[in-house]
Amino acid sequence: MPSFTRRQLLHASTSILTGLALSPALAQSGSAALPKGPITLVVPFAAGGATDVVSRLVAQKLGERIQRTIVVENVGGGGGAIGAAKVARATPDGNTLLMGTIATHVINPLSMAKLPYNAQTGFTPISLIATVPNVLLVNPSIKARNVQELIALVKAQPGQLSYGSSGVGTPPHLSGELFKSMAGLEMIHVPYKGGGPAMSDLMAGQIPILFDVLSGAASHIRAGSARALAVTTKERVASFPDLPTVAESGVPGYETWTWNAIFGPAGMPRAMAEQLSRELQAVVALPDVQARLKELSATPVGSTPEALSTLVNSETDKWGAVIKSIGGLKRD
């Protein structure tokens, strides 16, 4: 899969972030365009997963910055579709926002015949927060210490081993399906309502294999409760420099990743979306936020609404090709 769009976006976002750490006084100068009253940030997955972790960090820092109460609400199910639909139906006054992902804005539209929202027209893009690798994990009891050993183990028991993900149609699910296709494997997919429940079952031995977002899995990898075999991105990540990529581990050409971005309902005033975007860019530029995101193995971005809209379009093209390459997705 091509990765030039990601590089271009990160380069552009770096320019945007330069000098963006605005003072509180300057932030208040645009307060008239901000939402009135408390804000609900809908996370369309269960608590404890990668999107939830990033969302709570951003909600806390943004709330402090704009002097608003921001409540994180987890609305899991449907690979993110239920939570996304709730925001799409909300009044466009800025009091209800969505932490969207590739799943809500790209994969669901490409794979669900009866999606309860329109990803192209149902939202107001605000800002891309971060990009994140996915990771291939196994329960520590599994005797595979690397990708090649896992492939051999699965091939020796075709259709007997299962892998979990945060839900049907999520980036971890597609990471697993692409891995199966490119490595010639037969594995059973076990979908969950978020990365948190999936990780709990992996650690408990209920599932032997898990594809997860690295930001949600990082602490478990460091604690030794889950064994990471490889990251799904084209290149290794700085937070786990000794962890190889799937591509370099014997599956050449393999590459997937995900992202977190803030959207509002369609019809939000342009001035409000732009002000929220500026505030979010400033939040992402904060040194402690940058450090925390990198600790979670996420790459901080912070973008304009226009850059986020461009990303969604380019990702739709990219993931459309992936879904086609694996013969489509079977959605419940």
N, C-alpha and C positions, 0 to 999 in steps of 0.2 A: 504494500500500500504506500502511496506517496506520502512524504512527511514535510514537503516544502511549505504547505500552508501553516503548519504548526510553527516552523522556524520563523516564517515571515511575521506571524502574529506575535510571537514572543519578542521579536526584535522591535516591532512597532510598539508593543506594550511597554518595553523597557524605556523607550523614548517618552511615552506618556507619563510613566512613573517619575521621571527625573524632575525633581523639585516639587513633587505633588504633596508632600507632607505639610498640608496647610495648617496654620495656627487655628485654635478654637475661635478666635475673634473673626478670622476670615471665613471660617466655616459658617458662622452665624449670619454672615452677610447674605447668604442664600437661603436662610431659614424660611422665608415666606413661601418658597416653592416646595418645601418639604411637606410630607403628609402630616395631618393634624392628628394628635392622639397616638395611642399605642399601635404598634405594628406587629402583625403575625407573619413570621417567616415559616412557610410550609415546607417541610422536608418530606418528599414523597416516598420515603423508605423508613423502615423501623429504626428505633433508637439504637445507638451503639455502632452503627456502620460508618463507613468513610464519609459519606455525604453529611451525616449527622454531626460528626466530629468537626468538620470544616464549618458547617453552618453555625454551630454554637460559638465557635471562635469569632466568626464574622459578626454574628448578632450582638455579642457582648461589646465588641470594639465599636461597631457602628452606633449602637445605642448610647454609649458613653460620648461619642463624638457629636451626635446630633441631638442629644438630650431627649431621647424618646425611649419608652419601654418597648423592647423587642422580645416577643415570646416565640420560641421555637415550638412548632406543632408537628409531630410526626404523623403522617397520613400514608401508611404503607399499603401495598397491594397493586396488582396489575402491572408490575414492572415499572412503577412510578406513575402510572396513568391515573390512578384515583386521586392522588394528591395534586397532580398537575391540573386535572379537570376542576378541582375545587377552586384553584386560583383563577383559572380561565373564566369561571362563573362569577367571581367576586366583583364587587364594585371597584372601578378603576380609580380609587382615591388614594392609592399608595399604602393603605393600611393592611393590605394582604399581598405578600410577595412570595415568590417561589424560588427555592434553590434547585434549579434545573440541572439536568445532566444530558449526556448523549442519549440516554434511554428515553427521557421524556420528550426531547425535541428532535431526535433523529431516528432512533431505532424503532420506537413505537409507531410513528407514522409510516415507516417502511414495512412494518410487519403485522399491524393490527387492522383488520378490515373495518371494525366498528369502534374506532378510537373516540372517546367521549369529549374530544376537544380538537381544534385545528392548530397544529403546532406552528404553522406559518402566519396565521391571522389572529390567533386567539391570545397572543401575548405581546407585551411591550418589552423588548430587549433592554437591559440596563447595564450589566457589566459582567465580563468573564472574570472569575475570581482566581482560579488555579487549574492547572492541568496535572493529571496524576497517572502513573503507570498502574497496570494491573499486575498481579503476581500469582504464580502457580505454587500452591501449598499442599503439603500432605500431613496427615497425623504422624507424630513422631514414631509411632509403632510400625509404620509402613517401612519396608526394607529398602525402598528406593532412596538413594542419596543424591541422585541427579536425574536430569530429564531422560537420558538414555535408559537408565535403569527402570524408571517409571514406565516408559514406553514398552520395554521388554516385559515388565510385570503385567501390564494391561493386555498385551498381545497373548500372553500365556493363559489369560482368563477372559476371553472375549465376551463382552456383555455381562460380566459378573461384578465388575467394580463400578462404583458410582462417583460422580463429582457433583459438588454443590455450587450454587451461585446465589446472588442476591435477588434473583427473580428471572422469569422468562423474558427474554429480549433485552436484558441489561447488558452492559459491556462485559462484565465477567462471564455471563452466559455465552455471549458471542465469542469471547476469548476461548472458552472451552470447546465450543463447536468448531471453531477454526482449527484449534489444536487437534481435535479428533480427525478432522478432514485431512489436514496436511500430514499428520503422522500415521494415518490409516488405522485408527483405533475404533473399538466399539466400547462405549461407556454409557451408563445410564445417567441422565441429568436429573438432579434433585433441586427444584427451585425453592427458594425461601422468600420471605417478605422483607428481606434486607440482609446486609452483610453481617450484622451483629448476630442474629439467630443462626446464620450459616456457620459463622466462626465458632459459636458455642457447640454446635453439633460436631464440627471437625475436631475440636479439642476433646470432646466427650467420646470420640470414636464412632459416632453414628454414621458419619461419612468418611471415607478415606482420603478424598481429594477435594480441594476447593480452589476455585478461581475467585480472587477477591481484589478489591482496590487496595493498592499498597498503603495508602494513608490510613486506612482502617485496620490493616493487618500488621503494621510496623511494630507496635508495642508487643504483640503476641509473638512475633518473630524474635524480637530481642529477648523476650522472657523464656524462649525455648518451648513454649506450649504449642507452637505450630512450626513446621519445618518448611522453609522457603526453598524451592528448587530453581526458580528463574523468574525474572521480570519479563513482561510482554512487550516492552518498548524496543525500538531498534538499537538503542544504546543502553549501557548500564547506568544506574542512578547513583548520585553522589552519596546518598545516605546509606547505601548498601553496596559499596564498590566491589566487594568480593562475590556478589551475587550475579551469575551470568544471565544473559538474555536467552530466551527460548530459541531465537534464531542461531546463536552461536553454539547452542547445545545440541545441534543436530536437526533443527527444523528450519532450514534457511528460508528467508523471506517472510517469516512470521513477525507480525507487529500489530499490537492494539494498545489503546490508551483511553482515558476518559477525562472528563472535566466537570467543574462545578461553576455555575453561572446564575446570576440573579435576573429574574424576569418578573414583571408585573402583569396584570390583566391587560388585554387590549384596550386602547382608548385612554390610557393615562395621559395627563397633560405633558407635552413635550418638555416644558421647563422643569417639571417634577422629575421626570425620568433622567434628564441631564444632570440635575442637581444631585440626585441619589447616586448617579454614576460617578460624579466627581468625588462625593463623600466616600464611596466604596473604593475608588482608586487610591484615595488618601489612606484609608484603613489598610489596604493591602501593602502600601508603601511603608507602613510603620515597621521599625526594626524588629520589634518583638513579634509582630504578626509574620513578617518574613521568616524569622528564625523558627517560629512554631510550625509554619507550613512546610518549611524545608525539613524540619524534624519529622514531620508526618510523611515525608517523601513526596510532597506536592511541590510543583513549580509555581511560585506566585506570579500572577499576571496583572490583573486590573486593566480594564479596557473601556473604551467608549461603547455606547449602544450600537453604533455603526459597525465597529469591529466585531462585536458579538453576533450581529446579524449575518455578517460575512462568514464567520466561523460556522454558524448553523448550516448555511447553504453549502459550504465546502465539505462539511462533515456528512451531510446527506448524500452527496455524490460518492464519498469514500466508503461509507458503511453500506450504501446500496450495493456497491460492487462486492463487498464482503458477504452480505446476505445472499446475493445471487450465486457466489462461488460455492456456498455450502448447501445450495438447493432450497433456499428460503427457510423461514422459521415457522414452526407449528405453534400457534398461539391458542391458549384455552379461551 
